[in-house]
Amino acid sequence: MKTIGHIRKSTKTPPFVLRAERALRRAARNVEMQSRALKLPVVVWQNGKVVEKPA
């Protein structure tokens, strides 16, 4: 059985992943700002439970 060669894995993060992460952070920041403006709690998943964080 012959080996075809060495398979290299790239350690560089693909650009679409960086854009998706940035968009998710921006959306989370917007939700936080809106909830503070309306004085509503933010519901998050923390340690396997659903938790309300005060505004």
Backbone torsions as a table, in degrees:
resi	resn	phi	psi	omega
1	MET	NA	126.2	-178.2
2	LYS	-96.0	146.3	172.4
3	THR	-95.2	137.9	-175.9
4	ILE	-80.1	-23.5	179.5
5	GLY	151.6	-167.2	-176.4
6	HIS	-96.6	125.3	177.7
7	ILE	-93.4	122.8	179.6
8	ARG	-102.2	137.3	174.1
9	LYS	-103.3	133.0	179.1
10	SER	-78.7	134.5	178.0
11	THR	-93.4	-7.8	179.8
12	LYS	-76.8	132.1	179.1
13	THR	-73.2	131.8	179.3
14	PRO	-62.4	147.6	-177.5
15	PRO	-59.4	-35.0	-178.6
16	PHE	-67.0	-30.1	177.7
17	VAL	-69.2	-41.5	178.0
18	LEU	-62.8	-41.6	178.6
19	ARG	-65.0	-40.7	-179.9
20	ALA	-65.2	-42.6	178.1
21	GLU	-62.9	-42.6	179.7
22	ARG	-63.3	-41.5	179.6
23	ALA	-65.0	-39.8	179.5
24	LEU	-66.1	-42.4	177.3
25	ARG	-62.8	-41.2	-179.6
26	ARG	-65.1	-41.8	178.8
27	ALA	-63.8	-41.8	179.2
28	ALA	-63.4	-41.2	178.5
29	ARG	-63.4	-40.9	178.7
30	ASN	-64.6	-41.1	178.2
31	VAL	-63.0	-42.3	179.7
32	GLU	-62.9	-43.2	179.9
33	MET	-65.7	-40.8	179.3
34	GLN	-66.1	-41.2	-179.0
35	SER	-66.9	-36.1	176.7
36	ARG	-66.2	-40.9	-179.0
37	ALA	-64.7	-36.0	-178.9
38	LEU	-94.1	-0.2	-178.7
39	LYS	55.0	46.1	176.8
40	LEU	-111.6	149.2	177.6
41	PRO	-74.5	154.9	175.3
42	VAL	-101.2	129.4	179.7
43	VAL	-95.8	123.8	-177.4
44	VAL	-131.4	163.4	175.3
45	TRP	-98.0	120.6	-176.1
46	GLN	-141.9	123.0	179.1
47	ASN	55.3	39.4	176.8
48	GLY	79.3	10.5	-179.6
49	LYS	-132.8	156.6	174.5
50	VAL	-87.5	127.9	-175.3
51	VAL	-130.0	138.0	173.5
52	GLU	-93.2	124.5	175.8
53	LYS	-102.1	128.8	-178.3
54	PRO	-64.7	154.1	-179.1
55	ALA	-69.5	NA	NA
